[in-house]
Structure formats: C-alpha cells, structure tokens
Amino acid sequence: MSKLSQEQFIERVLSGELSRDQVLIHLTDTLHAFEKKYTMRSEVFFTVVVGTPAEDHPDFIAWAMCYRSYFRTLQSKFSLPVVTTNAV
C-alpha cells in the first residue's frame, strides 16, 4: 500500500477497499512515526498525555485517535461471535 494522506486513508477504509490487516499496517506505521518524532512509546503517551491539557496539541489529538483506532481495529479482527442460547 502506497503512502496515503489521512483523507485518502479514511476514504478507503469507509469504502471497504482496505482489509483489516491493511488498516492495522497503516495505523502501526502512523503510531511508529509519532513514537519516533516524540521519542515516546504510544502506551506511555496515552497514559501520560491523554486527558491532560497537552492533549489539545493537534499531533497529540491525531496520535490519540490513531491509538484508539488501532485497538478498535485489532479488537474487531479477533472478536468472537456472540452466542445466544434460548432457555427451555
């Protein structure tokens, strides 16, 4: 997958053109770029910055959204179907 702008990425996700694996790869690459830029792991960033006034920085908003999206996508990839039973 070539380098996509944020708008192109969202458009392709919404249109269903990208598989969950492709989405996860893109989100992982984006998280790594933020980690390199700010020399901080995403887990640490999310614990230390999210919920503070510092979170209002445009990069930090994007980083937090990417981090949440990564885990939601990962969760949806591995979620198990809900099994219902009918009591007799």
C-alpha positions, 0 to 999 in steps of 0.5 A, a space after each residue: 500500500 502506497 503512502 496515503 494522506 489521512 483523507 485518502 486513508 479514511 476514504 478507503 477504509 469507509 469504502 471497504 477497499 482496505 482489509 483489516 490487516 491493511 488498516 492495522 499496517 497503516 495505523 502501526 506505521 502512523 503510531 511508529 512515526 509519532 513514537 519516533 518524532 516524540 521519542 515516546 512509546 504510544 502506551 506511555 503517551 496515552 497514559 501520560 498525555 491523554 486527558 491532560 491539557 497537552 492533549 489539545 496539541 493537534 499531533 497529540 489529538 491525531 496520535 490519540 485517535 490513531 491509538 484508539 483506532 488501532 485497538 478498535 481495529 485489532 479488537 474487531 479482527 479477533 472478536 468472537 461471535 456472540 452466542 445466544 442460547 434460548 432457555 427451555 
